[in-house]
Amino acid sequence: QAALGALQTTKTDAVRTAALKFCEMRILAFTRQVSSKGREQPAVAGEWSLAALAAAGEHPLLRLPELEAQGEQTLTLLLNTMLHPPSNTSLLILLTTCTSLGKQRPQLASTLSSTLCELQRRLVARSSALAALQQAQLANAQQALRSTLITMLKLEALRETEHARAEGELADALRALGATEQLKQIYKQLGTEPPSEGG
């Protein structure tokens, strides 16, 4: 809890960076390992996972619902911080964290994508929520966001029907950032057409 508090109160990027990495590890530890097809991965002997905890039966200290709730709360904190970044450094770390979570927890693809698209809208509008970023840093933030959106669009989970809306929103966000040609190239590599604009 101290690390989560530090994320909200510290003025130092070094401390924020450590707190953000802790949040990422906490989310990974307290969310289920699900494949891109939506199937939960089986427990692996000797490795921590919620599946292993569930398979082991009732634990004297650890409660599965409580751990999952903590994972959700930490994810919410992380995403809220990304929409109100305390510094440019923190935002870049958060974007990297998003791609990491998207790859390791495909079931979060839609939630992550929704926040990334909202960030795109705020960057384009120069929202007051991004007041911590200097004017010169906004262009770098947009470039980093473009790279993150491209990585997210390439995730296998985004080809699943349940994430179709997120895929369309990511495509629109890239268009809004002037990356239409990159978008076309992504789908050319995938052997299909990109989602229609606004679709």
C-alpha positions as CSV (number, residue, x, y, z in Angstrom):
1,Q,0.0,0.0,0.0
2,A,3.0,2.3,0.6
3,A,4.0,2.0,-3.0
4,L,0.5,2.9,-4.2
5,G,0.5,5.9,-1.9
6,A,3.9,7.0,-3.2
7,L,2.6,7.0,-6.8
8,Q,-0.1,9.6,-5.8
9,T,2.0,11.8,-3.5
10,T,5.7,11.8,-4.5
11,K,7.2,14.6,-6.6
12,T,10.2,12.4,-7.7
13,D,10.3,10.5,-11.0
14,A,12.6,7.8,-9.5
15,V,10.1,7.0,-6.8
16,R,7.2,7.1,-9.2
17,T,9.0,4.8,-11.6
18,A,9.5,2.2,-8.8
19,A,5.8,2.6,-7.8
20,L,4.6,2.1,-11.3
21,K,6.7,-1.1,-11.8
22,F,5.3,-2.3,-8.5
23,C,1.7,-1.7,-9.8
24,E,2.4,-3.6,-12.9
25,M,3.7,-6.6,-10.9
26,R,0.7,-6.4,-8.6
27,I,-1.7,-6.5,-11.5
28,L,0.0,-9.4,-13.1
29,A,0.1,-11.3,-9.8
30,F,-3.6,-10.6,-9.0
31,T,-5.2,-11.2,-12.4
32,R,-5.8,-14.5,-14.0
33,Q,-3.6,-15.8,-16.8
34,V,-5.9,-16.1,-19.8
35,S,-4.9,-16.9,-23.4
36,S,-5.8,-14.7,-26.3
37,K,-8.6,-17.1,-27.0
38,G,-10.1,-16.4,-23.6
39,R,-9.2,-19.7,-21.9
40,E,-7.6,-19.6,-18.5
41,Q,-4.1,-21.0,-18.4
42,P,-3.6,-24.0,-16.1
43,A,-1.6,-23.7,-12.9
44,V,2.1,-24.5,-13.2
45,A,3.7,-26.3,-10.3
46,G,6.0,-24.1,-8.3
47,E,4.8,-20.8,-9.9
48,W,2.5,-18.2,-8.4
49,S,-0.8,-17.7,-10.1
50,L,-4.4,-17.2,-9.1
51,A,-5.1,-20.5,-10.8
52,A,-2.5,-22.2,-8.5
53,L,-4.1,-20.6,-5.5
54,A,-7.6,-21.8,-6.5
55,A,-6.3,-25.3,-7.2
56,A,-4.7,-25.5,-3.8
57,G,-8.0,-25.0,-2.0
58,E,-8.7,-22.6,0.9
59,H,-5.7,-20.7,2.1
60,P,-5.5,-19.5,5.8
61,L,-4.4,-16.0,4.7
62,L,-5.0,-15.4,1.0
63,R,-8.5,-15.0,-0.3
64,L,-9.0,-15.2,-4.1
65,P,-11.8,-12.6,-4.4
66,E,-9.8,-10.1,-2.3
67,L,-6.7,-10.5,-4.4
68,E,-8.6,-10.1,-7.6
69,A,-10.3,-7.0,-6.2
70,Q,-6.8,-5.6,-5.4
71,G,-5.7,-6.3,-8.9
72,E,-8.7,-4.4,-10.4
73,Q,-8.1,-1.5,-8.0
74,T,-4.4,-1.3,-8.9
75,L,-5.3,-1.4,-12.7
76,T,-7.8,1.4,-12.2
77,L,-5.2,3.5,-10.3
78,L,-2.6,2.9,-13.1
79,L,-5.0,3.9,-15.9
80,N,-6.2,7.0,-14.0
81,T,-2.6,8.0,-13.6
82,M,-2.0,7.6,-17.3
83,L,-4.9,10.0,-18.0
84,H,-3.5,12.5,-15.5
85,P,0.3,11.9,-15.8
86,P,2.4,13.6,-13.2
87,S,5.4,13.9,-15.6
88,N,6.5,13.0,-19.1
89,T,8.7,10.2,-17.7
90,S,5.8,8.7,-15.9
91,L,3.7,8.7,-19.0
92,L,6.3,7.0,-21.1
93,I,6.6,4.3,-18.4
94,L,2.8,3.9,-18.3
95,L,2.6,3.4,-22.1
96,T,5.2,0.7,-21.9
97,T,3.3,-0.9,-19.0
98,C,0.1,-0.9,-21.1
99,T,1.8,-2.9,-23.9
100,S,3.3,-5.3,-21.3
101,L,-0.1,-5.9,-19.7
102,G,-1.8,-6.3,-23.0
103,K,0.6,-9.0,-24.0
104,Q,0.5,-10.9,-20.7
105,R,-3.1,-10.4,-19.9
106,P,-5.1,-10.4,-23.2
107,Q,-8.4,-10.2,-21.3
108,L,-7.5,-6.6,-20.4
109,A,-7.1,-5.6,-24.1
110,S,-10.4,-3.7,-24.3
111,T,-9.9,-1.9,-21.0
112,L,-6.4,-0.8,-21.9
113,S,-7.4,0.2,-25.4
114,S,-10.2,2.4,-24.1
115,T,-7.8,4.3,-21.8
116,L,-5.2,4.7,-24.6
117,C,-7.9,6.1,-26.9
118,E,-9.0,8.6,-24.3
119,L,-5.4,9.6,-23.8
120,Q,-5.1,10.2,-27.6
121,R,-8.2,12.5,-27.5
122,R,-6.7,14.4,-24.6
123,L,-3.3,14.8,-26.3
124,V,-5.0,16.1,-29.5
125,A,-7.2,18.5,-27.5
126,R,-4.3,19.6,-25.3
127,S,-6.4,18.7,-22.3
128,S,-5.8,20.4,-18.9
129,A,-5.4,16.9,-17.5
130,L,-2.0,16.9,-19.2
131,A,-0.9,20.1,-17.5
132,A,2.2,18.3,-16.1
133,L,3.6,17.9,-19.6
134,Q,5.5,20.8,-21.1
135,Q,4.5,21.9,-24.6
136,A,7.7,20.5,-26.1
137,Q,6.9,17.1,-24.6
138,L,3.5,16.7,-26.1
139,A,4.9,15.8,-29.5
140,N,7.1,13.1,-27.9
141,A,4.1,11.8,-26.0
142,Q,2.1,11.5,-29.2
143,Q,4.9,9.6,-30.9
144,A,5.2,7.2,-27.9
145,L,1.4,6.8,-27.9
146,R,1.4,5.9,-31.7
147,S,4.0,3.2,-31.0
148,T,1.9,1.8,-28.2
149,L,-1.3,1.8,-30.3
150,I,0.5,0.0,-33.1
151,T,1.7,-2.7,-30.6
152,M,-1.7,-3.1,-29.1
153,L,-3.3,-3.5,-32.6
154,K,-0.9,-6.3,-33.4
155,L,-2.1,-8.3,-30.3
156,E,-3.7,-11.6,-31.3
157,A,-6.5,-10.9,-28.7
158,L,-7.6,-7.9,-30.8
159,R,-8.7,-10.3,-33.6
160,E,-11.3,-11.8,-31.2
161,T,-14.9,-10.8,-31.6
162,E,-15.2,-9.6,-28.0
163,H,-12.5,-7.0,-28.7
164,A,-13.8,-5.8,-32.1
165,R,-14.9,-2.5,-30.7
166,A,-11.5,-1.9,-29.1
167,E,-9.8,-2.7,-32.4
168,G,-11.9,-0.1,-34.2
169,E,-11.2,2.5,-31.6
170,L,-7.5,1.9,-31.7
171,A,-7.6,2.2,-35.5
172,D,-9.4,5.5,-35.2
173,A,-7.0,6.8,-32.6
174,L,-4.1,6.1,-35.0
175,R,-5.8,7.9,-37.8
176,A,-6.3,10.9,-35.5
177,L,-2.6,10.9,-34.8
178,G,-1.8,11.0,-38.5
179,A,-0.7,7.4,-38.7
180,T,-3.1,6.2,-41.4
181,E,-0.3,4.8,-43.6
182,Q,1.2,2.9,-40.7
183,L,-2.3,1.5,-40.0
184,K,-2.6,0.3,-43.5
185,Q,0.8,-1.4,-43.3
186,I,-0.2,-3.2,-40.1
187,Y,-3.3,-4.8,-41.7
188,K,-1.4,-5.5,-44.9
189,Q,1.0,-7.6,-42.8
190,L,-2.1,-9.2,-41.1
191,G,-3.5,-10.0,-44.6
192,T,-6.7,-8.1,-44.0
193,E,-8.3,-4.7,-44.2
194,P,-8.3,-2.2,-41.3
195,P,-11.6,-1.4,-39.5
196,S,-13.6,1.2,-41.3
197,E,-13.3,4.7,-39.9
198,G,-15.7,5.2,-37.0
199,G,-16.6,1.5,-37.2
